[in-house]
Amino acid sequence: MATTMIQTIPPDPMQPATAPRVVIIGGGFGGLSAARALDKQALEVTIVDHNNFHLFQPMLYQVATGGLSSSDITTPLRSVVHKMRNLRFLMGHVTSIDIAKQLVMIDNQALPYDYLILATGASTNYFGHQEWAKMAPSMKSIDDAFKIRRMVFSAFEAAEREPEPAKQCALLTFVLVGGGPTGVELAGAIAELAHHSLTGDFYRLDPAMAHIILVQGPADILPGFPKALARRAARKLSQMGVDVRTGVHVKDVGDGYVMIEKEKFAAENIIWTAGVKASPASKWLGAEADRDGRVRVLPDLSIPGHPNIFVIGDTAHAVQAGRPLPGLAPVAIQEGKHAAAVIAERMAGKKAGSPFHYFDKGMMATVGRSYGLVSIGLIRFTGLLAWLAWVFIHIMFLITFRNRIIVMLQYAWMYLTYERGSQTIIPSGAVRFMDEDYYDAGYSKE
Ligand SMILES: Cc1cc2nc3c(=O)[nH]c(=O)nc-3n(C[C@H](O)[C@H](O)[C@H](O)COP(=O)(O)OP(=O)(O)OC[C@H]3O[C@@H](n4cnc5c(N)ncnc54)[C@H](O)[C@@H]3O)c2cc1C
């Protein structure tokens, strides 16, 4: 029987051979924040990611609806890493971890570690209906955003050619399943496309005929936001032409239709914005997980029995005041810094790591091109000022100066003109070919 040889990935030649090795899996918000906090320490730090870029997920909805290009919200990890002396980047898909031998497995290669930080984020949760993924794509990655962009703009194009009114109606029906920030932001952006950006672009078709349905199981959209704000957001969406349906559930999704409770809608565009589950990190570690697959971590973010392994961000279940912390970028960023600080403590000989405390800076969301919601403690406001606050704060979190400038200009242009300049879609045949190559390389279809 043929056995596969496991190769060991050579150490970073720029670092002293005696430097302890820190491996960070995931170059997202949590992983990058940990790497930055470990800069200038006598360590060999390696970030491993299966993408060669950092993705700014909060602005993905703009890529999906033609407002921004992918390069506006991504940053090459190699360009981030080369600025830090003790850090290197390796592109690769992590498949497992050998805890006993302290090895991260990247296909048939092994990367040794002394300290490990897992920051592999989350994927979409179809709550036991994985078969719906084919009909109702989600929005977690750049690839997903391109698929949704293709779906949205192709729908308007096909509707322009469609002679049968019923089919045209189905082509122009957009159903967003899940009324969290992603569903709300996408619904607002599609409504603006239909009612403003595409106005006058077609000969036969009035894009404003689009029926945009936002489906939310609980009684209010935007769970986690104060009820009064969530209701204002729902009213704003209705004014923009979105059919907001709360307290109802999607019972079935099929080819060209969706069942909302007992009502069947012919819909060619169904987008899943309902739930997340953690990456498979808990399986790699054999660690206890919550029902969403998030690894239950100790107060210092390490895992029980392994003081050198930390789990952070969307893939960690960290508890504060008796409740799990939400899957938000600031949580991941603060946890990344904390894991780095605990590693420094361990190296200094301190056994018990300091407990992590999340500093909650509040919540924000946008509805369309000029309306936002802000909730910071008792300070709550909505409207243009809240939208400006959302835009400026999110722009500041973009990694590079180039992206900050470009995104600021794009937002200003969209605000003034409603124009969405990134409507390029690749014909579906070509994309299907690309997708197969991509998935053949071992990536998950989720
Ligand atoms: C559409 C959308 C909008 C959002 N909007 C907001 C918002 O407005 N405000 C907010 O605070 N939060 C928002 N979030 C949530 C926020 O983006 C996440 O909480 C945050 O990204 C979590 O950071 P992380 O480091 O845990 O994971 P991520 O940032 O997701 O990073 C995980 C990294 O791990 C890599 N990876 C995963 N598996 C592997 C593997 N097997 N091998 C190698 N690499 C791997 C991935 O490529 C990725 O780079 C949004 C999320 C989405 C999807």
The ligand as an SDF file (V2000), in Angstrom:
LIG
                    3D

 53 58  0  0  0  0  0  0  0  0999 V2000
  -21.3010   39.7780    4.9790 C   0  0  0  0  0  0  0  0  0  0  0  0
  -20.7470   40.0390    6.3490 C   0  0  0  0  0  0  0  0  0  0  0  0
  -20.8900   41.2980    6.9120 C   0  0  0  0  0  0  0  0  0  0  0  0
  -20.3750   41.5550    8.1820 C   0  0  0  0  0  0  0  0  0  0  0  0
  -20.5260   42.8080    8.7090 N   0  0  0  0  0  0  0  0  0  0  0  0
  -19.9770   43.0850    9.9040 C   0  0  0  0  0  0  0  0  0  0  0  0
  -20.0410   44.4070   10.4420 C   0  0  0  0  0  0  0  0  0  0  0  0
  -20.6060   45.3180    9.8360 O   0  0  0  0  0  0  0  0  0  0  0  0
  -19.4480   44.6410   11.6480 N   0  0  0  0  0  0  0  0  0  0  0  0
  -18.7990   43.6430   12.3310 C   0  0  0  0  0  0  0  0  0  0  0  0
  -18.2510   43.9040   13.4030 O   0  0  0  0  0  0  0  0  0  0  0  0
  -18.7390   42.3900   11.8570 N   0  0  0  0  0  0  0  0  0  0  0  0
  -19.3020   42.0840   10.6630 C   0  0  0  0  0  0  0  0  0  0  0  0
  -19.2290   40.8130   10.1660 N   0  0  0  0  0  0  0  0  0  0  0  0
  -18.6090   39.7630   10.9800 C   0  0  0  0  0  0  0  0  0  0  0  0
  -17.0860   39.8520   10.9100 C   0  0  0  0  0  0  0  0  0  0  0  0
  -16.6610   39.9470    9.5710 O   0  0  0  0  0  0  0  0  0  0  0  0
  -16.5070   38.6140   11.5850 C   0  0  0  0  0  0  0  0  0  0  0  0
  -16.9360   38.6000   12.9200 O   0  0  0  0  0  0  0  0  0  0  0  0
  -14.9850   38.6270   11.5250 C   0  0  0  0  0  0  0  0  0  0  0  0
  -14.5510   38.5430   10.1890 O   0  0  0  0  0  0  0  0  0  0  0  0
  -14.4160   37.4680   12.3350 C   0  0  0  0  0  0  0  0  0  0  0  0
  -13.0220   37.4910   12.2370 O   0  0  0  0  0  0  0  0  0  0  0  0
  -12.1940   36.1200   12.2630 P   0  0  0  0  0  0  0  0  0  0  0  0
  -10.7590   36.5060   12.2680 O   0  0  0  0  0  0  0  0  0  0  0  0
  -12.7060   35.2410   13.3330 O   0  0  0  0  0  0  0  0  0  0  0  0
  -12.5680   35.4020   10.9120 O   0  0  0  0  0  0  0  0  0  0  0  0
  -12.4070   35.8980    9.3460 P   0  0  0  0  0  0  0  0  0  0  0  0
  -12.2250   37.3600    9.3450 O   0  0  0  0  0  0  0  0  0  0  0  0
  -13.5480   35.2850    8.6970 O   0  0  0  0  0  0  0  0  0  0  0  0
  -11.0520   35.2170    8.9500 O   0  0  0  0  0  0  0  0  0  0  0  0
  -10.9020   33.8250    8.8510 C   0  0  0  0  0  0  0  0  0  0  0  0
   -9.7160   33.5540    7.9410 C   0  0  0  0  0  0  0  0  0  0  0  0
   -9.3800   32.1730    8.0340 O   0  0  0  0  0  0  0  0  0  0  0  0
   -9.1010   31.6670    6.7360 C   0  0  0  0  0  0  0  0  0  0  0  0
   -9.3740   30.2270    6.7740 N   0  0  0  0  0  0  0  0  0  0  0  0
  -10.5340   29.6210    7.1120 C   0  0  0  0  0  0  0  0  0  0  0  0
  -10.3900   28.2890    7.0750 N   0  0  0  0  0  0  0  0  0  0  0  0
   -9.1020   28.0380    6.7160 C   0  0  0  0  0  0  0  0  0  0  0  0
   -8.3490   26.8500    6.5040 C   0  0  0  0  0  0  0  0  0  0  0  0
   -8.8810   25.6370    6.6710 N   0  0  0  0  0  0  0  0  0  0  0  0
   -7.0580   26.9620    6.1200 N   0  0  0  0  0  0  0  0  0  0  0  0
   -6.4920   28.1860    5.9400 C   0  0  0  0  0  0  0  0  0  0  0  0
   -7.1650   29.3430    6.1350 N   0  0  0  0  0  0  0  0  0  0  0  0
   -8.4510   29.2710    6.5210 C   0  0  0  0  0  0  0  0  0  0  0  0
  -10.0460   32.4530    5.8270 C   0  0  0  0  0  0  0  0  0  0  0  0
   -9.5870   32.4790    4.4940 O   0  0  0  0  0  0  0  0  0  0  0  0
  -10.0210   33.8390    6.4800 C   0  0  0  0  0  0  0  0  0  0  0  0
   -9.0150   34.6600    5.9300 O   0  0  0  0  0  0  0  0  0  0  0  0
  -19.7270   40.5240    8.8990 C   0  0  0  0  0  0  0  0  0  0  0  0
  -19.5830   39.2550    8.3270 C   0  0  0  0  0  0  0  0  0  0  0  0
  -20.0910   39.0190    7.0560 C   0  0  0  0  0  0  0  0  0  0  0  0
  -19.9310   37.6540    6.4350 C   0  0  0  0  0  0  0  0  0  0  0  0
  1  2  1  0
  2  3  1  0
  2 52  2  0
  3  4  2  0
  4  5  1  0
  4 50  1  0
  5  6  2  0
  6  7  1  0
  6 13  1  0
  7  8  2  0
  7  9  1  0
  9 10  1  0
 10 11  2  0
 10 12  1  0
 12 13  2  0
 13 14  1  0
 14 15  1  0
 14 50  1  0
 15 16  1  0
 16 17  1  0
 16 18  1  0
 18 19  1  0
 18 20  1  0
 20 21  1  0
 20 22  1  0
 22 23  1  0
 23 24  1  0
 24 25  2  0
 24 26  1  0
 24 27  1  0
 27 28  1  0
 28 29  2  0
 28 30  1  0
 28 31  1  0
 31 32  1  0
 32 33  1  0
 33 34  1  0
 33 48  1  0
 34 35  1  0
 35 36  1  0
 35 46  1  0
 36 37  1  0
 36 45  1  0
 37 38  2  0
 38 39  1  0
 39 40  1  0
 39 45  2  0
 40 41  1  0
 40 42  2  0
 42 43  1  0
 43 44  2  0
 44 45  1  0
 46 47  1  0
 46 48  1  0
 48 49  1  0
 50 51  2  0
 51 52  1  0
 52 53  1  0
M  END
$$$$
